[in-house]
Amino acid sequence: MTSGGRTDAAQTLEARQIVVAFGGLRAIDDVSVNLAPGEVFGLIGPNGAGKTTLVNVLTGFQKPSSGKVLLGGVDLIGQSAAVGSGLGRREARQRAMRVLEWIGFEHKAQMRADSLPYGEERRVGIARALATAPKYVLLDEPAAGLSDAECDDLMELISRIPAQFGCGVLLIEHNMRVVMGACGRVQVIDGGKTIAEGTPEEIQRHDDVIRAYLGTKSGRERARGR
């Protein structure tokens, strides 16, 4: 898989033919996803499409009924979800400060995150994830509840993550301005199935996506930031 003009198959995150069934209901029905470290990848779809279930499979919180999750070709199914940087206290503090400086919050390092305005608290949540030095950061609706100006700031922040931290980003988001502005590639699922994949421009013109998700002319204009 190529991203930013290079191939990094050794670190590619893949979900192959994932099925998640709850009784007779297939929340995910034969969906495949692949993501390279240097890209921002959008996963969108209507409410109930199966996006969060798929992310739970990728992170190990949901075991699929069938299919594989691979990181650099290594099967991750059955491995427990874990978080940790492997750093000592001093090194972890230094890394945390570097991330805070990157988001422009170094002067707020001694403040409690829950004392910050909502939009700033969401940015700190992203910073916290980046401080663990992940190969991939998975963001589930980070723009929820933000103002238009805050969404623009968030879009710019997300766009800079791969270059700064060398990791890929999987973004689940209902705010189409953020998705279309930050992502180089977008996959759309509906009813647990993939209905489209392509660049943001291709997705906005895709008939099935328009019917299932973007809907009316006004919805498409919102996706373009009008």
C-alpha positions as CSV (number, residue, x, y, z in Angstrom):
1,M,0.0,0.0,0.0
2,T,1.4,3.4,-1.0
3,S,1.1,6.5,1.2
4,G,2.8,9.8,0.6
5,G,4.8,8.2,-2.3
6,R,6.2,5.3,-0.3
7,T,5.2,1.7,0.5
8,D,5.2,0.6,4.1
9,A,3.7,-2.8,4.0
10,A,5.6,-3.9,7.0
11,Q,3.5,-1.7,9.2
12,T,0.2,-1.7,7.4
13,L,-2.9,-2.3,9.5
14,E,-5.4,-4.5,7.8
15,A,-8.8,-5.9,8.5
16,R,-9.7,-8.7,6.1
17,Q,-13.2,-9.9,5.4
18,I,-14.4,-9.0,8.9
19,V,-17.8,-10.4,10.0
20,V,-19.3,-9.6,13.4
21,A,-22.6,-11.3,14.1
22,F,-24.9,-10.9,17.1
23,G,-27.3,-13.7,16.9
24,G,-28.8,-13.5,13.4
25,L,-27.8,-9.9,12.9
26,R,-24.5,-9.1,11.1
27,A,-23.3,-5.8,12.4
28,I,-20.3,-6.1,10.1
29,D,-20.7,-8.1,6.9
30,D,-17.4,-9.0,5.0
31,V,-15.7,-5.6,5.4
32,S,-12.0,-5.1,4.7
33,V,-9.9,-2.1,5.6
34,N,-6.2,-1.3,5.1
35,L,-4.3,1.7,6.6
36,A,-0.7,2.8,6.2
37,P,1.3,4.7,8.9
38,G,1.6,7.9,6.8
39,E,-2.1,8.5,6.0
40,V,-5.2,9.9,7.4
41,F,-8.0,7.6,6.6
42,G,-11.7,8.3,7.0
43,L,-14.4,5.8,7.9
44,I,-17.9,7.2,7.6
45,G,-21.5,6.0,7.4
46,P,-24.9,6.6,8.9
47,N,-25.7,5.9,12.5
48,G,-25.8,2.1,13.1
49,A,-23.6,1.4,10.0
50,G,-21.1,-0.6,12.1
51,K,-18.2,1.9,12.3
52,T,-17.6,1.7,16.0
53,T,-18.0,-2.1,15.9
54,L,-15.3,-2.3,13.3
55,V,-13.0,-0.1,15.3
56,N,-13.6,-2.3,18.4
57,V,-12.4,-5.3,16.2
58,L,-9.3,-3.4,15.2
59,T,-8.4,-2.5,18.8
60,G,-9.1,-6.0,20.2
61,F,-12.2,-5.1,22.2
62,Q,-14.5,-7.1,19.9
63,K,-13.6,-10.5,18.6
64,P,-15.0,-11.0,15.1
65,S,-17.1,-13.9,14.1
66,S,-14.7,-14.4,11.2
67,G,-11.9,-12.6,9.4
68,K,-8.4,-11.4,10.3
69,V,-6.8,-8.3,11.7
70,L,-3.1,-7.9,10.8
71,L,-0.4,-5.5,11.7
72,G,2.6,-5.9,9.4
73,G,1.3,-9.4,8.5
74,V,1.0,-10.5,12.1
75,D,-2.4,-11.7,13.2
76,L,-3.8,-9.7,16.1
77,I,-7.0,-11.7,16.7
78,G,-7.0,-13.0,20.3
79,Q,-4.4,-10.6,21.6
80,S,-5.5,-8.5,24.5
81,A,-5.9,-4.7,24.1
82,A,-3.0,-2.9,25.9
83,V,-1.8,0.7,26.4
84,G,1.7,1.7,27.4
85,S,4.7,3.6,26.3
86,G,7.4,1.5,28.0
87,L,9.0,4.7,29.3
88,G,10.2,5.7,32.7
89,R,8.6,8.6,34.6
90,R,11.2,11.2,33.4
91,E,11.1,10.1,29.8
92,A,7.3,9.9,29.8
93,R,7.1,13.4,31.2
94,Q,9.4,14.8,28.6
95,R,7.4,13.1,25.8
96,A,4.1,14.5,27.3
97,M,5.6,18.0,27.3
98,R,6.7,17.7,23.7
99,V,3.2,16.7,22.7
100,L,1.6,19.5,24.7
101,E,4.0,22.0,23.0
102,W,2.9,20.6,19.6
103,I,-0.7,21.4,20.3
104,G,0.2,24.7,21.9
105,F,-0.8,23.8,25.4
106,E,2.6,23.8,27.2
107,H,1.4,26.7,29.4
108,K,-1.5,24.6,30.6
109,A,0.5,21.6,31.5
110,Q,-0.3,21.9,35.2
111,M,-4.1,22.2,34.7
112,R,-6.5,19.4,35.0
113,A,-7.9,18.3,31.7
114,D,-11.5,18.4,33.0
115,S,-11.1,22.0,33.9
116,L,-10.5,23.0,30.3
117,P,-13.1,24.2,27.8
118,Y,-14.7,21.3,26.0
119,G,-12.9,21.9,22.7
120,E,-9.5,22.1,24.4
121,E,-10.3,18.9,26.4
122,R,-10.9,17.0,23.1
123,R,-7.5,18.2,21.8
124,V,-5.8,17.0,25.0
125,G,-7.5,13.6,24.5
126,I,-5.8,13.3,21.1
127,A,-2.5,14.5,22.7
128,R,-2.8,11.8,25.4
129,A,-3.1,9.1,22.7
130,L,-0.2,10.4,20.7
131,A,2.0,10.5,23.9
132,T,1.9,6.6,23.9
133,A,3.8,6.7,20.5
134,P,1.2,4.6,18.7
135,K,1.7,3.2,15.2
136,Y,-1.9,4.2,14.6
137,V,-4.3,6.5,16.4
138,L,-8.0,5.8,16.0
139,L,-10.3,8.7,16.6
140,D,-14.0,8.2,17.1
141,E,-16.0,11.4,16.4
142,P,-13.5,13.9,17.9
143,A,-15.4,16.8,16.4
144,A,-18.7,16.0,18.2
145,G,-20.0,19.1,20.0
146,L,-17.4,21.5,18.6
147,S,-18.0,24.8,17.0
148,D,-17.2,25.4,13.3
149,A,-14.0,27.3,14.3
150,E,-13.0,24.5,16.6
151,C,-13.7,21.9,13.9
152,D,-11.4,23.8,11.5
153,D,-8.6,23.8,14.2
154,L,-9.1,20.1,14.8
155,M,-9.0,19.3,11.0
156,E,-5.7,21.1,10.8
157,L,-4.3,19.3,13.8
158,I,-5.3,15.9,12.6
159,S,-3.8,16.6,9.1
160,R,-0.4,17.2,10.7
161,I,-0.3,14.0,12.9
162,P,1.4,11.7,10.4
163,A,4.2,14.1,9.5
164,Q,4.9,14.9,13.2
165,F,4.5,11.5,14.8
166,G,4.9,9.0,11.9
167,C,1.7,7.2,12.7
168,G,-1.5,6.7,10.7
169,V,-4.9,8.0,11.6
170,L,-8.2,6.3,11.3
171,L,-10.9,8.9,11.7
172,I,-14.6,8.2,12.3
173,E,-16.5,11.4,12.0
174,H,-20.0,12.7,11.1
175,N,-18.7,16.2,10.4
176,M,-18.0,15.9,6.7
177,R,-16.0,19.2,6.5
178,V,-13.5,17.6,8.9
179,V,-13.4,14.3,7.0
180,M,-13.1,15.9,3.6
181,G,-10.5,18.4,4.8
182,A,-8.3,16.0,6.7
183,C,-8.5,12.6,5.0
184,G,-6.6,11.5,1.9
185,R,-8.9,8.4,1.5
186,V,-12.4,7.7,2.7
187,Q,-14.3,4.4,3.1
188,V,-18.1,4.4,3.5
189,I,-20.0,1.6,5.2
190,D,-23.8,1.2,5.5
191,G,-25.6,-1.7,7.0
192,G,-22.3,-3.3,7.9
193,K,-21.1,-3.4,4.3
194,T,-18.7,-1.2,2.3
195,I,-20.5,0.8,-0.3
196,A,-17.7,3.1,-1.5
197,E,-14.0,3.9,-1.1
198,G,-11.9,6.6,-2.7
199,T,-10.6,10.1,-2.4
200,P,-12.9,12.7,-0.7
201,E,-13.8,14.1,-4.1
202,E,-14.8,10.7,-5.4
203,I,-16.8,10.0,-2.3
204,Q,-18.8,13.2,-2.6
205,R,-19.8,12.3,-6.2
206,H,-20.6,8.7,-5.5
207,D,-24.4,8.0,-6.0
208,D,-24.7,5.3,-3.3
209,V,-23.0,7.6,-0.7
210,I,-25.2,10.5,-1.6
211,R,-28.3,8.3,-1.2
212,A,-27.2,6.7,2.0
213,Y,-25.4,9.4,3.8
214,L,-24.8,12.8,2.2
215,G,-28.4,13.0,1.1
216,T,-29.6,16.4,-0.1
217,K,-27.8,19.1,-1.9
218,S,-27.5,21.0,1.3
219,G,-25.8,18.0,2.9
220,R,-23.3,17.8,0.0
221,E,-22.6,21.5,0.3
222,R,-21.9,21.1,4.1
223,A,-19.4,18.3,3.2
224,R,-17.6,20.8,0.9
225,G,-17.5,23.4,3.6
226,R,-20.0,25.8,2.0
